[in-house]
Amino acid sequence: MPQGKTESVDDTTFAPFIFIDSNCKELVLFDSNFEEKIHIFKERAEEGWTGNGRDWNSVAQAVIAEQFPQLANEFTFDSDASLLSISGRKTSLTVLGHALKIVFDDDHILRDILFRAKLPA
């Protein structure tokens, strides 16, 4: 990709994650999408995982730490039980959005990430 150019992103690029491109750039995952992967989190329920927005926040932070540590300071997290919400620059959110889509789409990768992710307090 040429320097200075940004990738075109629409509502389906990172589905089920949604990229909001307004004054505040955000990558979000709503609770209506959690159910699709709840079975993975239930496998680790005895440890405290539930599959909510805070758990997905932990997954995102693990992905950043492992794959994009140079971007760690570029994100702001504002997640709660019903929503994963990550703000940042469009280019950084685009990189993270692609990575999180891969994690969401592959149960084996999600399971692997959960072994290293930190359970939210």
C-alpha positions as a Markdown table, in Angstrom:
| # | Residue | x | y | z |
|---|---|---|---|---|
| 1 | Met | 0.0 | 0.0 | 0.0 |
| 2 | Pro | 1.5 | 3.4 | -1.0 |
| 3 | Gln | 2.6 | 5.6 | 1.9 |
| 4 | Gly | -0.1 | 8.1 | 2.9 |
| 5 | Lys | -2.9 | 5.9 | 1.5 |
| 6 | Thr | -5.4 | 4.1 | 3.7 |
| 7 | Glu | -7.2 | 1.0 | 2.9 |
| 8 | Ser | -10.9 | 1.3 | 2.1 |
| 9 | Val | -13.0 | -0.1 | 4.9 |
| 10 | Asp | -16.7 | -0.7 | 4.9 |
| 11 | Asp | -19.2 | -2.3 | 7.3 |
| 12 | Thr | -18.3 | -5.8 | 6.2 |
| 13 | Thr | -14.5 | -5.6 | 6.1 |
| 14 | Phe | -14.1 | -6.9 | 9.7 |
| 15 | Ala | -17.5 | -8.4 | 10.2 |
| 16 | Pro | -18.8 | -9.0 | 12.9 |
| 17 | Phe | -16.6 | -6.2 | 14.1 |
| 18 | Ile | -17.7 | -2.8 | 12.9 |
| 19 | Phe | -15.4 | 0.0 | 12.1 |
| 20 | Ile | -16.9 | 3.4 | 12.9 |
| 21 | Asp | -15.2 | 6.1 | 10.8 |
| 22 | Ser | -16.4 | 9.4 | 12.2 |
| 23 | Asn | -14.8 | 12.1 | 14.4 |
| 24 | Cys | -13.8 | 9.2 | 16.8 |
| 25 | Lys | -12.5 | 6.2 | 14.9 |
| 26 | Glu | -13.7 | 3.0 | 16.7 |
| 27 | Leu | -13.7 | -0.8 | 16.2 |
| 28 | Val | -16.7 | -2.3 | 18.0 |
| 29 | Leu | -18.2 | -5.7 | 18.6 |
| 30 | Phe | -21.8 | -5.7 | 20.0 |
| 31 | Asp | -23.2 | -8.2 | 22.5 |
| 32 | Ser | -25.5 | -9.6 | 19.8 |
| 33 | Asn | -22.3 | -11.1 | 18.2 |
| 34 | Phe | -20.9 | -12.6 | 21.4 |
| 35 | Glu | -23.3 | -15.6 | 21.3 |
| 36 | Glu | -21.6 | -17.0 | 18.1 |
| 37 | Lys | -18.4 | -17.7 | 20.1 |
| 38 | Ile | -19.8 | -18.2 | 23.6 |
| 39 | His | -19.1 | -21.9 | 23.4 |
| 40 | Ile | -15.3 | -21.2 | 23.3 |
| 41 | Phe | -15.5 | -19.0 | 26.4 |
| 42 | Lys | -17.7 | -21.6 | 28.2 |
| 43 | Glu | -14.9 | -24.1 | 27.9 |
| 44 | Arg | -12.9 | -21.8 | 30.2 |
| 45 | Ala | -15.9 | -20.7 | 32.4 |
| 46 | Glu | -14.3 | -22.2 | 35.6 |
| 47 | Glu | -11.5 | -19.7 | 35.2 |
| 48 | Gly | -14.0 | -16.8 | 34.9 |
| 49 | Trp | -14.3 | -16.3 | 31.2 |
| 50 | Thr | -17.9 | -15.5 | 30.0 |
| 51 | Gly | -17.4 | -14.2 | 26.5 |
| 52 | Asn | -18.6 | -10.6 | 27.2 |
| 53 | Gly | -17.1 | -7.3 | 26.0 |
| 54 | Arg | -14.5 | -7.2 | 28.7 |
| 55 | Asp | -13.4 | -10.7 | 27.7 |
| 56 | Trp | -13.1 | -9.7 | 24.1 |
| 57 | Asn | -11.2 | -6.6 | 25.3 |
| 58 | Ser | -8.7 | -9.1 | 26.9 |
| 59 | Val | -8.5 | -11.0 | 23.6 |
| 60 | Ala | -7.8 | -7.8 | 21.7 |
| 61 | Gln | -5.1 | -6.8 | 24.2 |
| 62 | Ala | -3.4 | -10.2 | 23.9 |
| 63 | Val | -3.5 | -9.9 | 20.1 |
| 64 | Ile | -1.9 | -6.4 | 20.2 |
| 65 | Ala | 0.8 | -7.5 | 22.7 |
| 66 | Glu | 1.7 | -10.6 | 20.6 |
| 67 | Gln | 1.4 | -9.3 | 17.1 |
| 68 | Phe | 1.6 | -5.5 | 17.2 |
| 69 | Pro | 3.4 | -4.4 | 20.3 |
| 70 | Gln | 4.6 | -1.3 | 18.5 |
| 71 | Leu | 0.9 | -0.2 | 18.3 |
| 72 | Ala | 0.1 | -0.8 | 22.0 |
| 73 | Asn | 0.0 | 2.8 | 22.9 |
| 74 | Glu | -2.2 | 3.8 | 20.0 |
| 75 | Phe | -5.4 | 2.3 | 21.3 |
| 76 | Thr | -8.0 | 3.4 | 23.9 |
| 77 | Phe | -10.3 | 0.7 | 25.3 |
| 78 | Asp | -13.8 | 1.6 | 26.5 |
| 79 | Ser | -15.4 | -1.8 | 26.7 |
| 80 | Asp | -18.0 | -3.1 | 29.1 |
| 81 | Ala | -20.0 | -6.3 | 29.5 |
| 82 | Ser | -22.2 | -5.6 | 26.5 |
| 83 | Leu | -19.6 | -4.0 | 24.1 |
| 84 | Leu | -16.1 | -4.2 | 22.9 |
| 85 | Ser | -15.0 | -0.7 | 22.0 |
| 86 | Ile | -11.5 | 0.2 | 20.8 |
| 87 | Ser | -10.6 | 3.7 | 19.6 |
| 88 | Gly | -7.5 | 4.8 | 17.7 |
| 89 | Arg | -6.1 | 5.9 | 14.4 |
| 90 | Lys | -7.7 | 4.5 | 11.3 |
| 91 | Thr | -4.6 | 2.7 | 10.1 |
| 92 | Ser | -4.0 | 1.1 | 13.5 |
| 93 | Leu | -7.6 | 0.0 | 13.9 |
| 94 | Thr | -7.5 | -1.4 | 10.3 |
| 95 | Val | -4.5 | -3.6 | 11.2 |
| 96 | Leu | -6.2 | -4.7 | 14.5 |
| 97 | Gly | -9.5 | -5.3 | 12.8 |
| 98 | His | -8.0 | -7.7 | 10.3 |
| 99 | Ala | -6.3 | -9.6 | 13.1 |
| 100 | Leu | -9.4 | -9.8 | 15.3 |
| 101 | Lys | -11.5 | -11.0 | 12.4 |
| 102 | Ile | -9.1 | -13.9 | 12.0 |
| 103 | Val | -9.4 | -14.7 | 15.7 |
| 104 | Phe | -13.2 | -14.5 | 15.6 |
| 105 | Asp | -13.4 | -16.7 | 12.5 |
| 106 | Asp | -11.1 | -19.5 | 13.7 |
| 107 | Asp | -12.1 | -21.3 | 17.0 |
| 108 | His | -8.6 | -22.8 | 17.3 |
| 109 | Ile | -6.9 | -19.4 | 17.2 |
| 110 | Leu | -9.4 | -18.0 | 19.7 |
| 111 | Arg | -8.8 | -20.9 | 22.1 |
| 112 | Asp | -5.0 | -20.4 | 21.7 |
| 113 | Ile | -5.3 | -16.6 | 22.4 |
| 114 | Leu | -7.4 | -17.3 | 25.5 |
| 115 | Phe | -4.6 | -19.4 | 27.1 |
| 116 | Arg | -2.4 | -16.3 | 27.1 |
| 117 | Ala | -5.0 | -13.5 | 27.5 |
| 118 | Lys | -5.4 | -12.0 | 31.0 |
| 119 | Leu | -8.8 | -12.5 | 32.5 |
| 120 | Pro | -10.4 | -9.1 | 33.2 |
| 121 | Ala | -10.5 | -7.9 | 36.8 |
